[in-house]
Amino acid sequence: MISAVPVVLEGQVHPLVGRVRERLNVPGGNVLDRPLMEMLRGAQQANGLPAHGELDEQTLDLFGLIAY
């Protein structure tokens, strides 16, 4: 199955990054920077996900940002 959800990598700009920042109450724009990636790694690890720090479907689902 192919996901319609984009994977956002370090340095990329995407509106979903801003939405994750809102959920985490972390200031910043729509760029996935190193500090946010470190926070994501911690959240991913704490929830049994691969801790890569990128925004993927599982991580976005963790933050309630995917509508099924």
Secondary structure in CASP SS format (residue, H / E / C, confidence):
PFRMAT SS
TARGET T0000
AUTHOR 0000-0000-0000
METHOD secondary structure of the structure
MODEL  1
M C 1.00
I C 1.00
S C 1.00
A C 1.00
V C 1.00
P C 1.00
V C 1.00
V E 1.00
L C 1.00
E C 1.00
G C 1.00
Q C 1.00
V E 1.00
H C 1.00
P H 1.00
L H 1.00
V H 1.00
G H 1.00
R H 1.00
V H 1.00
R H 1.00
E H 1.00
R H 1.00
L H 1.00
N C 1.00
V C 1.00
P C 1.00
G C 1.00
G C 1.00
N C 1.00
V E 1.00
L C 1.00
D C 1.00
R H 1.00
P H 1.00
L H 1.00
M H 1.00
E H 1.00
M H 1.00
L H 1.00
R H 1.00
G H 1.00
A H 1.00
Q H 1.00
Q H 1.00
A H 1.00
N C 1.00
G C 1.00
L C 1.00
P C 1.00
A C 1.00
H C 1.00
G C 1.00
E C 1.00
L E 1.00
D C 1.00
E H 1.00
Q H 1.00
T H 1.00
L H 1.00
D H 1.00
L H 1.00
F C 1.00
G C 1.00
L C 1.00
I C 1.00
A C 1.00
Y C 1.00
END
